[in-house]
Amino acid sequence: MGRSQESFNKKEIQKKKEKKRQEKEKKRLARKEAEKKGGLDSMIAYVDENGNITDTPPDPKAKSTTKAEDIEVSVPKMDDSMKEEPIHRGRLTFFNGSKGYGFIRDAVTQESIFVHVNDFEDDIMEGNMVTFEIEKGQKGPAAVRVKLA
């Protein structure tokens, strides 16, 4: 009689493959059981009045009604109190003469607004008080029609 063709190493590999196949089968059965238990109802989520996600449905008695007239879909119309002053005052806080740009700090809002040398109407230096108008530039608000105050 000859020796068996199966060596120890081959037997170990077969055992590992069999064990992996059994684990995979267990996982498949567990997934199948989970599908039977929960179904679609276990996947539904609700949002409460505070915006939190919960698994309990909202109480229909706690519902509040909203009038259709109270819902604003667009931006509210501007009235006279919301209009901005067209001419602003401020100080030229920074100016780079070689590159031709600078920044003006608005006296009211303390906001820095970009300004280009092409928008100067007078000879203005850093630190001067100026009056200007704000327009939308390429990268945000920009000062135009800049004059000495």
C-alpha positions in Angstrom: 0.0 0.0 0.0 1.1 3.5 -0.9 1.0 6.5 1.3 -2.0 8.8 1.2 -1.8 11.6 -1.3 -3.1 14.1 1.3 -0.3 15.8 3.2 -0.7 17.6 6.5 -0.6 21.0 4.7 -3.3 20.0 2.2 -5.6 18.9 5.1 -5.1 22.2 6.9 -6.0 24.2 3.7 -9.1 22.1 3.3 -10.1 22.7 6.9 -9.7 26.5 6.5 -11.7 26.5 3.3 -14.5 24.5 5.0 -14.5 26.7 8.0 -14.7 29.9 5.8 -17.6 28.3 3.8 -19.5 27.6 7.1 -19.0 31.1 8.4 -20.2 32.6 5.1 -23.3 30.3 5.3 -24.0 31.5 8.9 -23.8 35.2 7.9 -26.1 34.6 4.9 -28.7 32.9 7.2 -28.4 35.7 9.8 -29.0 38.3 7.0 -32.0 36.3 5.8 -33.4 36.2 9.4 -32.9 40.0 9.9 -34.8 40.7 6.6 -37.7 38.6 7.9 -37.8 40.3 11.3 -37.6 43.9 10.3 -38.7 44.4 6.7 -39.5 47.8 5.4 -41.0 49.1 8.7 -37.7 48.9 10.5 -36.1 51.2 7.9 -38.5 54.0 8.3 -37.3 57.1 10.2 -39.3 60.1 11.4 -38.3 63.7 12.0 -39.7 65.4 15.1 -40.6 69.1 15.5 -37.0 70.0 16.5 -35.5 68.3 13.4 -34.2 65.2 15.2 -34.5 61.8 13.6 -36.4 59.3 15.6 -37.9 55.8 15.1 -41.3 56.7 16.6 -44.0 58.3 14.5 -45.2 61.8 15.5 -48.3 62.2 17.6 -51.2 63.3 15.3 -52.9 65.1 18.2 -49.9 67.4 18.6 -50.1 68.6 15.0 -50.3 72.4 14.6 -51.9 74.2 11.6 -50.2 76.9 9.5 -52.0 79.5 7.5 -51.0 79.6 3.8 -50.7 83.4 4.1 -48.0 83.1 6.7 -45.6 81.1 4.5 -43.1 83.3 2.7 -41.6 81.6 -0.4 -39.4 84.5 -1.7 -37.2 87.2 -0.3 -39.3 89.9 1.5 -39.7 93.1 -0.5 -37.3 95.9 0.5 -38.9 98.9 2.2 -37.4 102.3 2.7 -35.8 101.3 6.1 -33.9 98.5 4.5 -32.3 100.6 1.7 -28.6 101.2 2.0 -27.0 104.6 1.9 -25.6 104.9 -1.6 -22.6 107.0 -0.6 -20.4 105.6 2.2 -17.6 107.2 4.1 -14.4 105.4 5.2 -10.6 105.5 5.5 -8.2 104.0 3.0 -6.4 101.6 5.3 -4.1 99.8 2.8 -3.0 100.7 -0.7 -0.4 99.0 -2.9 0.7 101.5 -5.5 2.7 99.1 -7.6 -0.2 96.7 -8.0 -2.9 99.4 -8.0 -5.3 98.0 -5.4 -6.2 98.6 -1.7 -8.8 98.4 1.0 -11.2 100.9 2.5 -12.6 100.4 6.0 -16.2 101.6 6.1 -16.8 104.1 8.9 -20.2 102.7 9.8 -19.9 98.9 9.4 -16.1 98.6 9.9 -16.1 96.3 6.9 -13.1 96.2 4.5 -14.0 96.9 0.9 -11.7 96.2 -2.1 -10.8 99.2 -4.2 -8.8 99.5 -7.5 -6.8 102.5 -8.6 -9.0 102.8 -11.7 -12.0 103.7 -9.4 -10.2 106.7 -7.8 -11.5 110.1 -9.0 -8.9 112.1 -6.9 -5.3 111.5 -5.9 -5.7 109.5 -2.7 -3.1 108.2 -0.3 -3.2 105.6 2.4 -4.9 107.0 5.6 -7.1 109.5 3.7 -10.8 109.8 4.5 -12.9 109.1 1.4 -16.4 108.8 0.2 -17.4 105.9 -2.1 -20.1 103.8 -3.5 -20.3 100.0 -3.3 -20.9 97.8 -6.3 -20.6 94.0 -6.8 -17.1 93.2 -8.1 -15.7 90.0 -9.5 -14.9 88.5 -6.1 -17.3 90.5 -3.8 -18.1 94.1 -2.9 -15.9 96.7 -4.5 -15.6 100.5 -3.9 -16.3 102.7 -7.0 -16.3 106.4 -7.5 -13.8 107.0 -4.7 -13.3 110.7 -3.8 -11.5 112.6 -1.0 -14.0 113.4 1.8 
